Amino acid sequence: RHGDCDLALAGGATVTTPHWPGYLQVEGGPVSTSGMIRPFDKDADGTVFGNGGGVAVLKRLADALADGDTIHAIIKGTGIFNDGGGTGSLAAPGLKGQVEAISRALKDSGLNADTFGFVESHGTGTLLGDPMEVDAVSQVFRRDSDRKQFCALGALKANIGHAAAGAGILAFIKTCCALEHGKIPPNINFSTPNPLLKLSSTPFYIPT
């Protein structure tokens, strides 16, 4: 957007060999006791790791149109925030950092949250992370809308597990596909909302 380059490749990948060697579950740790990841569900008990990766070609819209490229989605805004000093560890979630990053992306886009129909989340299926993430995105959305449960909250990890370094680009590609096809993929393994989320009073619902 600032003209530093004309084309960029953005992506990531995680490939573990041998595939799915298993893990040692530790009480209070991030990995699932049941071996299933259930983002935002009352029975969520941790995350499960998986393999995957992807890459996106990024270009300025005017250049992509001029070159006749296939355009899957338009990125309207981005938001970055470093909250490493305000959390317990590198992997620990932080409310302030999430609120700031979401706020920056929304401000950069020039859009109103009331017009959104889908948000792709981190959705690790942990009892600490899920409520904090819903709280953060709800705080930002409530600045624009008092409506309840008008926006779907997706989590690709429900379908493929946590792909670590590949998780971000895979969630991005999922969102592009949802836009392109006009359909919101369901979160599998979801039945009853975690009561700590207080979903009924937030702008969000879980697509099933």
Biotite code that builds the C-alpha atoms (Angstrom):
import biotite.structure as struc

atoms = struc.array([
    struc.Atom([0.000, 0.000, 0.000], chain_id="A", res_id=1, res_name="ARG", atom_name="CA", element="C"),
    struc.Atom([2.957, 2.317, 0.614], chain_id="A", res_id=2, res_name="HIS", atom_name="CA", element="C"),
    struc.Atom([4.704, 1.367, -2.613], chain_id="A", res_id=3, res_name="GLY", atom_name="CA", element="C"),
    struc.Atom([7.614, -0.517, -1.044], chain_id="A", res_id=4, res_name="ASP", atom_name="CA", element="C"),
    struc.Atom([6.965, -3.431, -3.399], chain_id="A", res_id=5, res_name="CYS", atom_name="CA", element="C"),
    struc.Atom([4.555, -4.352, -6.189], chain_id="A", res_id=6, res_name="ASP", atom_name="CA", element="C"),
    struc.Atom([3.832, -7.923, -5.111], chain_id="A", res_id=7, res_name="LEU", atom_name="CA", element="C"),
    struc.Atom([4.262, -9.832, -1.872], chain_id="A", res_id=8, res_name="ALA", atom_name="CA", element="C"),
    struc.Atom([3.870, -13.471, -0.851], chain_id="A", res_id=9, res_name="LEU", atom_name="CA", element="C"),
    struc.Atom([2.535, -13.984, 2.665], chain_id="A", res_id=10, res_name="ALA", atom_name="CA", element="C"),
    struc.Atom([2.130, -17.361, 4.272], chain_id="A", res_id=11, res_name="GLY", atom_name="CA", element="C"),
    struc.Atom([3.285, -20.006, 6.674], chain_id="A", res_id=12, res_name="GLY", atom_name="CA", element="C"),
    struc.Atom([3.353, -23.753, 7.160], chain_id="A", res_id=13, res_name="ALA", atom_name="CA", element="C"),
    struc.Atom([3.724, -26.430, 9.790], chain_id="A", res_id=14, res_name="THR", atom_name="CA", element="C"),
    struc.Atom([4.515, -30.013, 8.817], chain_id="A", res_id=15, res_name="VAL", atom_name="CA", element="C"),
    struc.Atom([5.249, -32.449, 11.639], chain_id="A", res_id=16, res_name="THR", atom_name="CA", element="C"),
    struc.Atom([6.879, -35.809, 10.906], chain_id="A", res_id=17, res_name="THR", atom_name="CA", element="C"),
    struc.Atom([5.972, -38.413, 11.778], chain_id="A", res_id=18, res_name="PRO", atom_name="CA", element="C"),
    struc.Atom([2.417, -37.183, 11.411], chain_id="A", res_id=19, res_name="HIS", atom_name="CA", element="C"),
    struc.Atom([0.687, -36.637, 14.753], chain_id="A", res_id=20, res_name="TRP", atom_name="CA", element="C"),
    struc.Atom([3.163, -38.279, 17.146], chain_id="A", res_id=21, res_name="PRO", atom_name="CA", element="C"),
    struc.Atom([0.814, -37.619, 20.079], chain_id="A", res_id=22, res_name="GLY", atom_name="CA", element="C"),
    struc.Atom([1.371, -35.478, 23.161], chain_id="A", res_id=23, res_name="TYR", atom_name="CA", element="C"),
    struc.Atom([1.570, -35.579, 26.929], chain_id="A", res_id=24, res_name="LEU", atom_name="CA", element="C"),
    struc.Atom([-1.426, -33.867, 28.472], chain_id="A", res_id=25, res_name="GLN", atom_name="CA", element="C"),
    struc.Atom([-0.638, -31.827, 31.568], chain_id="A", res_id=26, res_name="VAL", atom_name="CA", element="C"),
    struc.Atom([-3.396, -30.501, 33.827], chain_id="A", res_id=27, res_name="GLU", atom_name="CA", element="C"),
    struc.Atom([-3.786, -26.768, 33.243], chain_id="A", res_id=28, res_name="GLY", atom_name="CA", element="C"),
    struc.Atom([-1.845, -26.989, 29.984], chain_id="A", res_id=29, res_name="GLY", atom_name="CA", element="C"),
    struc.Atom([-3.041, -25.849, 26.543], chain_id="A", res_id=30, res_name="PRO", atom_name="CA", element="C"),
    struc.Atom([-3.572, -29.259, 24.902], chain_id="A", res_id=31, res_name="VAL", atom_name="CA", element="C"),
    struc.Atom([-6.880, -31.106, 24.964], chain_id="A", res_id=32, res_name="SER", atom_name="CA", element="C"),
    struc.Atom([-7.612, -33.827, 27.498], chain_id="A", res_id=33, res_name="THR", atom_name="CA", element="C"),
    struc.Atom([-10.202, -35.449, 25.217], chain_id="A", res_id=34, res_name="SER", atom_name="CA", element="C"),
    struc.Atom([-8.144, -35.235, 22.024], chain_id="A", res_id=35, res_name="GLY", atom_name="CA", element="C"),
    struc.Atom([-10.741, -32.943, 20.399], chain_id="A", res_id=36, res_name="MET", atom_name="CA", element="C"),
    struc.Atom([-10.725, -29.179, 19.967], chain_id="A", res_id=37, res_name="ILE", atom_name="CA", element="C"),
    struc.Atom([-14.062, -27.465, 20.650], chain_id="A", res_id=38, res_name="ARG", atom_name="CA", element="C"),
    struc.Atom([-13.683, -23.684, 20.274], chain_id="A", res_id=39, res_name="PRO", atom_name="CA", element="C"),
    struc.Atom([-16.249, -21.717, 22.321], chain_id="A", res_id=40, res_name="PHE", atom_name="CA", element="C"),
    struc.Atom([-18.020, -24.858, 23.553], chain_id="A", res_id=41, res_name="ASP", atom_name="CA", element="C"),
    struc.Atom([-18.808, -25.591, 27.207], chain_id="A", res_id=42, res_name="LYS", atom_name="CA", element="C"),
    struc.Atom([-16.841, -28.846, 26.906], chain_id="A", res_id=43, res_name="ASP", atom_name="CA", element="C"),
    struc.Atom([-13.742, -27.180, 25.452], chain_id="A", res_id=44, res_name="ALA", atom_name="CA", element="C"),
    struc.Atom([-10.695, -28.580, 27.210], chain_id="A", res_id=45, res_name="ASP", atom_name="CA", element="C"),
    struc.Atom([-7.760, -27.395, 25.124], chain_id="A", res_id=46, res_name="GLY", atom_name="CA", element="C"),
    struc.Atom([-6.278, -27.351, 21.670], chain_id="A", res_id=47, res_name="THR", atom_name="CA", element="C"),
    struc.Atom([-5.152, -30.099, 19.303], chain_id="A", res_id=48, res_name="VAL", atom_name="CA", element="C"),
    struc.Atom([-2.306, -29.560, 16.861], chain_id="A", res_id=49, res_name="PHE", atom_name="CA", element="C"),
    struc.Atom([-2.376, -30.348, 13.156], chain_id="A", res_id=50, res_name="GLY", atom_name="CA", element="C"),
    struc.Atom([-0.444, -29.827, 9.932], chain_id="A", res_id=51, res_name="ASN", atom_name="CA", element="C"),
    struc.Atom([-1.062, -27.343, 7.175], chain_id="A", res_id=52, res_name="GLY", atom_name="CA", element="C"),
    struc.Atom([0.098, -24.292, 5.327], chain_id="A", res_id=53, res_name="GLY", atom_name="CA", element="C"),
    struc.Atom([-0.637, -21.850, 2.568], chain_id="A", res_id=54, res_name="GLY", atom_name="CA", element="C"),
    struc.Atom([0.435, -18.698, 0.796], chain_id="A", res_id=55, res_name="VAL", atom_name="CA", element="C"),
    struc.Atom([-1.368, -15.624, -0.529], chain_id="A", res_id=56, res_name="ALA", atom_name="CA", element="C"),
    struc.Atom([-0.296, -13.304, -3.326], chain_id="A", res_id=57, res_name="VAL", atom_name="CA", element="C"),
    struc.Atom([-0.822, -9.687, -2.280], chain_id="A", res_id=58, res_name="LEU", atom_name="CA", element="C"),
    struc.Atom([-1.049, -6.820, -4.763], chain_id="A", res_id=59, res_name="LYS", atom_name="CA", element="C"),
    struc.Atom([-2.508, -3.342, -4.794], chain_id="A", res_id=60, res_name="ARG", atom_name="CA", element="C"),
    struc.Atom([-6.065, -3.527, -6.115], chain_id="A", res_id=61, res_name="LEU", atom_name="CA", element="C"),
    struc.Atom([-5.450, -1.160, -9.029], chain_id="A", res_id=62, res_name="ALA", atom_name="CA", element="C"),
    struc.Atom([-2.480, -3.283, -10.188], chain_id="A", res_id=63, res_name="ASP", atom_name="CA", element="C"),
    struc.Atom([-4.415, -6.545, -9.853], chain_id="A", res_id=64, res_name="ALA", atom_name="CA", element="C"),
    struc.Atom([-7.289, -5.121, -11.889], chain_id="A", res_id=65, res_name="LEU", atom_name="CA", element="C"),
    struc.Atom([-4.928, -3.764, -14.551], chain_id="A", res_id=66, res_name="ALA", atom_name="CA", element="C"),
    struc.Atom([-3.155, -7.140, -14.820], chain_id="A", res_id=67, res_name="ASP", atom_name="CA", element="C"),
    struc.Atom([-6.402, -9.095, -15.075], chain_id="A", res_id=68, res_name="GLY", atom_name="CA", element="C"),
    struc.Atom([-5.623, -11.154, -11.957], chain_id="A", res_id=69, res_name="ASP", atom_name="CA", element="C"),
    struc.Atom([-8.137, -13.391, -10.235], chain_id="A", res_id=70, res_name="THR", atom_name="CA", element="C"),
    struc.Atom([-9.092, -11.485, -7.077], chain_id="A", res_id=71, res_name="ILE", atom_name="CA", element="C"),
    struc.Atom([-10.368, -13.653, -4.231], chain_id="A", res_id=72, res_name="HIS", atom_name="CA", element="C"),
    struc.Atom([-10.754, -10.886, -1.641], chain_id="A", res_id=73, res_name="ALA", atom_name="CA", element="C"),
    struc.Atom([-9.804, -7.303, -0.864], chain_id="A", res_id=74, res_name="ILE", atom_name="CA", element="C"),
    struc.Atom([-7.962, -6.493, 2.377], chain_id="A", res_id=75, res_name="ILE", atom_name="CA", element="C"),
    struc.Atom([-9.504, -3.268, 3.634], chain_id="A", res_id=76, res_name="LYS", atom_name="CA", element="C"),
    struc.Atom([-7.348, -2.782, 6.714], chain_id="A", res_id=77, res_name="GLY", atom_name="CA", element="C"),
    struc.Atom([-4.749, -4.309, 9.014], chain_id="A", res_id=78, res_name="THR", atom_name="CA", element="C"),
    struc.Atom([-3.820, -3.964, 12.657], chain_id="A", res_id=79, res_name="GLY", atom_name="CA", element="C"),
    struc.Atom([-0.650, -4.958, 14.505], chain_id="A", res_id=80, res_name="ILE", atom_name="CA", element="C"),
    struc.Atom([0.083, -4.630, 18.208], chain_id="A", res_id=81, res_name="PHE", atom_name="CA", element="C"),
    struc.Atom([2.927, -6.029, 20.314], chain_id="A", res_id=82, res_name="ASN", atom_name="CA", element="C"),
    struc.Atom([1.677, -6.978, 23.776], chain_id="A", res_id=83, res_name="ASP", atom_name="CA", element="C"),
    struc.Atom([4.515, -9.329, 24.703], chain_id="A", res_id=84, res_name="GLY", atom_name="CA", element="C"),
    struc.Atom([5.409, -7.285, 27.751], chain_id="A", res_id=85, res_name="GLY", atom_name="CA", element="C"),
    struc.Atom([1.871, -7.408, 29.093], chain_id="A", res_id=86, res_name="GLY", atom_name="CA", element="C"),
    struc.Atom([1.244, -11.160, 29.111], chain_id="A", res_id=87, res_name="THR", atom_name="CA", element="C"),
    struc.Atom([2.478, -14.009, 31.286], chain_id="A", res_id=88, res_name="GLY", atom_name="CA", element="C"),
    struc.Atom([4.321, -15.740, 28.442], chain_id="A", res_id=89, res_name="SER", atom_name="CA", element="C"),
    struc.Atom([4.712, -15.723, 24.671], chain_id="A", res_id=90, res_name="LEU", atom_name="CA", element="C"),
    struc.Atom([1.794, -18.128, 24.244], chain_id="A", res_id=91, res_name="ALA", atom_name="CA", element="C"),
    struc.Atom([-0.482, -16.523, 26.855], chain_id="A", res_id=92, res_name="ALA", atom_name="CA", element="C"),
    struc.Atom([-3.437, -14.464, 25.563], chain_id="A", res_id=93, res_name="PRO", atom_name="CA", element="C"),
    struc.Atom([-3.725, -10.792, 26.474], chain_id="A", res_id=94, res_name="GLY", atom_name="CA", element="C"),
    struc.Atom([-6.960, -8.800, 26.450], chain_id="A", res_id=95, res_name="LEU", atom_name="CA", element="C"),
    struc.Atom([-5.386, -5.360, 25.910], chain_id="A", res_id=96, res_name="LYS", atom_name="CA", element="C"),
    struc.Atom([-3.301, -6.487, 22.952], chain_id="A", res_id=97, res_name="GLY", atom_name="CA", element="C"),
    struc.Atom([-6.241, -8.142, 21.213], chain_id="A", res_id=98, res_name="GLN", atom_name="CA", element="C"),
    struc.Atom([-8.474, -5.096, 21.698], chain_id="A", res_id=99, res_name="VAL", atom_name="CA", element="C"),
    struc.Atom([-5.756, -2.824, 20.320], chain_id="A", res_id=100, res_name="GLU", atom_name="CA", element="C"),
    struc.Atom([-5.017, -4.988, 17.261], chain_id="A", res_id=101, res_name="ALA", atom_name="CA", element="C"),
    struc.Atom([-8.707, -5.383, 16.361], chain_id="A", res_id=102, res_name="ILE", atom_name="CA", element="C"),
    struc.Atom([-9.306, -1.659, 16.907], chain_id="A", res_id=103, res_name="SER", atom_name="CA", element="C"),
    struc.Atom([-6.423, -0.726, 14.644], chain_id="A", res_id=104, res_name="ARG", atom_name="CA", element="C"),
    struc.Atom([-7.602, -3.035, 11.859], chain_id="A", res_id=105, res_name="ALA", atom_name="CA", element="C"),
    struc.Atom([-11.151, -1.713, 12.038], chain_id="A", res_id=106, res_name="LEU", atom_name="CA", element="C"),
    struc.Atom([-9.998, 1.924, 12.059], chain_id="A", res_id=107, res_name="LYS", atom_name="CA", element="C"),
    struc.Atom([-7.635, 1.292, 9.151], chain_id="A", res_id=108, res_name="ASP", atom_name="CA", element="C"),
    struc.Atom([-10.459, -0.283, 7.127], chain_id="A", res_id=109, res_name="SER", atom_name="CA", element="C"),
    struc.Atom([-12.782, 2.686, 7.514], chain_id="A", res_id=110, res_name="GLY", atom_name="CA", element="C"),
    struc.Atom([-15.653, 0.223, 8.020], chain_id="A", res_id=111, res_name="LEU", atom_name="CA", element="C"),
    struc.Atom([-18.349, 0.047, 10.690], chain_id="A", res_id=112, res_name="ASN", atom_name="CA", element="C"),
    struc.Atom([-18.455, -3.185, 12.717], chain_id="A", res_id=113, res_name="ALA", atom_name="CA", element="C"),
    struc.Atom([-22.243, -3.160, 12.440], chain_id="A", res_id=114, res_name="ASP", atom_name="CA", element="C"),
    struc.Atom([-21.876, -4.139, 8.765], chain_id="A", res_id=115, res_name="THR", atom_name="CA", element="C"),
    struc.Atom([-19.881, -7.306, 9.498], chain_id="A", res_id=116, res_name="PHE", atom_name="CA", element="C"),
    struc.Atom([-21.389, -10.775, 9.133], chain_id="A", res_id=117, res_name="GLY", atom_name="CA", element="C"),
    struc.Atom([-18.380, -12.955, 9.919], chain_id="A", res_id=118, res_name="PHE", atom_name="CA", element="C"),
    struc.Atom([-15.237, -12.838, 12.035], chain_id="A", res_id=119, res_name="VAL", atom_name="CA", element="C"),
    struc.Atom([-12.617, -15.574, 11.833], chain_id="A", res_id=120, res_name="GLU", atom_name="CA", element="C"),
    struc.Atom([-11.108, -16.015, 15.282], chain_id="A", res_id=121, res_name="SER", atom_name="CA", element="C"),
    struc.Atom([-8.062, -17.588, 16.896], chain_id="A", res_id=122, res_name="HIS", atom_name="CA", element="C"),
    struc.Atom([-10.401, -20.034, 18.674], chain_id="A", res_id=123, res_name="GLY", atom_name="CA", element="C"),
    struc.Atom([-8.001, -22.347, 20.513], chain_id="A", res_id=124, res_name="THR", atom_name="CA", element="C"),
    struc.Atom([-10.700, -24.088, 22.523], chain_id="A", res_id=125, res_name="GLY", atom_name="CA", element="C"),
    struc.Atom([-9.050, -23.226, 25.842], chain_id="A", res_id=126, res_name="THR", atom_name="CA", element="C"),
    struc.Atom([-10.955, -22.048, 28.903], chain_id="A", res_id=127, res_name="LEU", atom_name="CA", element="C"),
    struc.Atom([-8.686, -19.006, 29.261], chain_id="A", res_id=128, res_name="LEU", atom_name="CA", element="C"),
    struc.Atom([-8.255, -18.022, 25.624], chain_id="A", res_id=129, res_name="GLY", atom_name="CA", element="C"),
    struc.Atom([-11.809, -18.319, 24.271], chain_id="A", res_id=130, res_name="ASP", atom_name="CA", element="C"),
    struc.Atom([-13.541, -16.014, 26.810], chain_id="A", res_id=131, res_name="PRO", atom_name="CA", element="C"),
    struc.Atom([-10.767, -13.443, 26.492], chain_id="A", res_id=132, res_name="MET", atom_name="CA", element="C"),
    struc.Atom([-10.990, -13.420, 22.705], chain_id="A", res_id=133, res_name="GLU", atom_name="CA", element="C"),
    struc.Atom([-14.781, -13.039, 22.702], chain_id="A", res_id=134, res_name="VAL", atom_name="CA", element="C"),
    struc.Atom([-14.473, -10.253, 25.286], chain_id="A", res_id=135, res_name="ASP", atom_name="CA", element="C"),
    struc.Atom([-11.884, -8.418, 23.189], chain_id="A", res_id=136, res_name="ALA", atom_name="CA", element="C"),
    struc.Atom([-13.735, -8.508, 19.869], chain_id="A", res_id=137, res_name="VAL", atom_name="CA", element="C"),
    struc.Atom([-17.032, -7.709, 21.616], chain_id="A", res_id=138, res_name="SER", atom_name="CA", element="C"),
    struc.Atom([-15.534, -4.601, 23.224], chain_id="A", res_id=139, res_name="GLN", atom_name="CA", element="C"),
    struc.Atom([-14.473, -3.309, 19.814], chain_id="A", res_id=140, res_name="VAL", atom_name="CA", element="C"),
    struc.Atom([-17.726, -4.185, 18.028], chain_id="A", res_id=141, res_name="PHE", atom_name="CA", element="C"),
    struc.Atom([-19.895, -2.592, 20.735], chain_id="A", res_id=142, res_name="ARG", atom_name="CA", element="C"),
    struc.Atom([-18.397, 0.793, 19.878], chain_id="A", res_id=143, res_name="ARG", atom_name="CA", element="C"),
    struc.Atom([-20.310, 0.592, 16.592], chain_id="A", res_id=144, res_name="ASP", atom_name="CA", element="C"),
    struc.Atom([-23.362, -1.524, 17.435], chain_id="A", res_id=145, res_name="SER", atom_name="CA", element="C"),
    struc.Atom([-25.634, -2.539, 20.318], chain_id="A", res_id=146, res_name="ASP", atom_name="CA", element="C"),
    struc.Atom([-27.137, -5.399, 18.308], chain_id="A", res_id=147, res_name="ARG", atom_name="CA", element="C"),
    struc.Atom([-26.856, -8.927, 19.649], chain_id="A", res_id=148, res_name="LYS", atom_name="CA", element="C"),
    struc.Atom([-25.708, -12.062, 17.838], chain_id="A", res_id=149, res_name="GLN", atom_name="CA", element="C"),
    struc.Atom([-25.664, -10.648, 14.307], chain_id="A", res_id=150, res_name="PHE", atom_name="CA", element="C"),
    struc.Atom([-22.133, -11.776, 13.400], chain_id="A", res_id=151, res_name="CYS", atom_name="CA", element="C"),
    struc.Atom([-20.827, -15.344, 13.019], chain_id="A", res_id=152, res_name="ALA", atom_name="CA", element="C"),
    struc.Atom([-17.655, -16.237, 14.923], chain_id="A", res_id=153, res_name="LEU", atom_name="CA", element="C"),
    struc.Atom([-15.654, -18.874, 13.093], chain_id="A", res_id=154, res_name="GLY", atom_name="CA", element="C"),
    struc.Atom([-12.637, -20.933, 14.140], chain_id="A", res_id=155, res_name="ALA", atom_name="CA", element="C"),
    struc.Atom([-10.790, -23.028, 11.561], chain_id="A", res_id=156, res_name="LEU", atom_name="CA", element="C"),
    struc.Atom([-9.054, -24.920, 14.362], chain_id="A", res_id=157, res_name="LYS", atom_name="CA", element="C"),
    struc.Atom([-12.367, -26.690, 15.010], chain_id="A", res_id=158, res_name="ALA", atom_name="CA", element="C"),
    struc.Atom([-12.022, -28.294, 11.585], chain_id="A", res_id=159, res_name="ASN", atom_name="CA", element="C"),
    struc.Atom([-8.289, -28.953, 11.190], chain_id="A", res_id=160, res_name="ILE", atom_name="CA", element="C"),
    struc.Atom([-6.655, -28.333, 14.568], chain_id="A", res_id=161, res_name="GLY", atom_name="CA", element="C"),
    struc.Atom([-4.029, -25.722, 15.427], chain_id="A", res_id=162, res_name="HIS", atom_name="CA", element="C"),
    struc.Atom([-1.576, -25.557, 12.533], chain_id="A", res_id=163, res_name="ALA", atom_name="CA", element="C"),
    struc.Atom([0.855, -23.337, 14.491], chain_id="A", res_id=164, res_name="ALA", atom_name="CA", element="C"),
    struc.Atom([2.898, -21.324, 11.953], chain_id="A", res_id=165, res_name="ALA", atom_name="CA", element="C"),
    struc.Atom([0.334, -22.156, 9.262], chain_id="A", res_id=166, res_name="GLY", atom_name="CA", element="C"),
    struc.Atom([-2.711, -21.186, 11.337], chain_id="A", res_id=167, res_name="ALA", atom_name="CA", element="C"),
    struc.Atom([-2.872, -17.521, 10.363], chain_id="A", res_id=168, res_name="GLY", atom_name="CA", element="C"),
    struc.Atom([-2.690, -17.945, 6.592], chain_id="A", res_id=169, res_name="ILE", atom_name="CA", element="C"),
    struc.Atom([-5.120, -20.875, 6.666], chain_id="A", res_id=170, res_name="LEU", atom_name="CA", element="C"),
    struc.Atom([-7.658, -18.784, 8.581], chain_id="A", res_id=171, res_name="ALA", atom_name="CA", element="C"),
    struc.Atom([-7.107, -15.977, 6.065], chain_id="A", res_id=172, res_name="PHE", atom_name="CA", element="C"),
    struc.Atom([-7.708, -18.350, 3.124], chain_id="A", res_id=173, res_name="ILE", atom_name="CA", element="C"),
    struc.Atom([-10.831, -19.724, 4.831], chain_id="A", res_id=174, res_name="LYS", atom_name="CA", element="C"),
    struc.Atom([-12.176, -16.176, 5.143], chain_id="A", res_id=175, res_name="THR", atom_name="CA", element="C"),
    struc.Atom([-11.411, -15.450, 1.480], chain_id="A", res_id=176, res_name="CYS", atom_name="CA", element="C"),
    struc.Atom([-13.291, -18.617, 0.479], chain_id="A", res_id=177, res_name="CYS", atom_name="CA", element="C"),
    struc.Atom([-16.265, -17.649, 2.660], chain_id="A", res_id=178, res_name="ALA", atom_name="CA", element="C"),
    struc.Atom([-16.424, -14.270, 0.929], chain_id="A", res_id=179, res_name="LEU", atom_name="CA", element="C"),
    struc.Atom([-15.943, -15.712, -2.547], chain_id="A", res_id=180, res_name="GLU", atom_name="CA", element="C"),
    struc.Atom([-18.639, -18.378, -2.164], chain_id="A", res_id=181, res_name="HIS", atom_name="CA", element="C"),
    struc.Atom([-20.996, -16.446, 0.088], chain_id="A", res_id=182, res_name="GLY", atom_name="CA", element="C"),
    struc.Atom([-21.109, -19.259, 2.642], chain_id="A", res_id=183, res_name="LYS", atom_name="CA", element="C"),
    struc.Atom([-19.871, -19.425, 6.233], chain_id="A", res_id=184, res_name="ILE", atom_name="CA", element="C"),
    struc.Atom([-18.289, -22.785, 7.109], chain_id="A", res_id=185, res_name="PRO", atom_name="CA", element="C"),
    struc.Atom([-19.560, -24.368, 10.334], chain_id="A", res_id=186, res_name="PRO", atom_name="CA", element="C"),
    struc.Atom([-17.520, -24.929, 13.480], chain_id="A", res_id=187, res_name="ASN", atom_name="CA", element="C"),
    struc.Atom([-17.607, -28.675, 14.073], chain_id="A", res_id=188, res_name="ILE", atom_name="CA", element="C"),
    struc.Atom([-17.597, -30.177, 17.589], chain_id="A", res_id=189, res_name="ASN", atom_name="CA", element="C"),
    struc.Atom([-19.766, -27.298, 18.850], chain_id="A", res_id=190, res_name="PHE", atom_name="CA", element="C"),
    struc.Atom([-23.011, -27.953, 20.715], chain_id="A", res_id=191, res_name="SER", atom_name="CA", element="C"),
    struc.Atom([-23.462, -25.621, 23.712], chain_id="A", res_id=192, res_name="THR", atom_name="CA", element="C"),
    struc.Atom([-21.739, -22.261, 24.254], chain_id="A", res_id=193, res_name="PRO", atom_name="CA", element="C"),
    struc.Atom([-19.259, -21.914, 27.081], chain_id="A", res_id=194, res_name="ASN", atom_name="CA", element="C"),
    struc.Atom([-21.286, -19.884, 29.659], chain_id="A", res_id=195, res_name="PRO", atom_name="CA", element="C"),
    struc.Atom([-18.188, -17.786, 30.426], chain_id="A", res_id=196, res_name="LEU", atom_name="CA", element="C"),
    struc.Atom([-18.505, -16.279, 26.933], chain_id="A", res_id=197, res_name="LEU", atom_name="CA", element="C"),
    struc.Atom([-21.968, -14.808, 27.653], chain_id="A", res_id=198, res_name="LYS", atom_name="CA", element="C"),
    struc.Atom([-22.572, -15.129, 23.909], chain_id="A", res_id=199, res_name="LEU", atom_name="CA", element="C"),
    struc.Atom([-26.234, -14.104, 24.049], chain_id="A", res_id=200, res_name="SER", atom_name="CA", element="C"),
    struc.Atom([-25.223, -10.598, 25.131], chain_id="A", res_id=201, res_name="SER", atom_name="CA", element="C"),
    struc.Atom([-22.442, -10.227, 22.537], chain_id="A", res_id=202, res_name="THR", atom_name="CA", element="C"),
    struc.Atom([-22.584, -9.380, 18.819], chain_id="A", res_id=203, res_name="PRO", atom_name="CA", element="C"),
    struc.Atom([-21.647, -12.999, 18.000], chain_id="A", res_id=204, res_name="PHE", atom_name="CA", element="C"),
    struc.Atom([-23.051, -16.461, 17.415], chain_id="A", res_id=205, res_name="TYR", atom_name="CA", element="C"),
    struc.Atom([-21.296, -19.717, 16.528], chain_id="A", res_id=206, res_name="ILE", atom_name="CA", element="C"),
    struc.Atom([-22.066, -21.015, 13.015], chain_id="A", res_id=207, res_name="PRO", atom_name="CA", element="C"),
    struc.Atom([-23.081, -24.686, 12.985], chain_id="A", res_id=208, res_name="THR", atom_name="CA", element="C"),
])
